Amino acid sequence: MKVHDFAYQVAQRTIALLEEKQHYKVSEENKKEILRLLQDEVDDLLDKSL
């Protein structure tokens, strides 16, 4: 599995948990935007974690 795919899945699960456990609602438009931004930032996040 690629790191980008893993990061995408983690972000999706995080959003789902916020909705399930905290009753926080994220619109489909916002979900798509958040996931797109995360994909754009994965490489920078990895660099910062080293």
ABEGO torsion letter per residue (X at the ends): XBAAAAAAAAAAAAAAAAAAAAGBBBBAAAAAAAAAAAAAAAAAAAAAAX
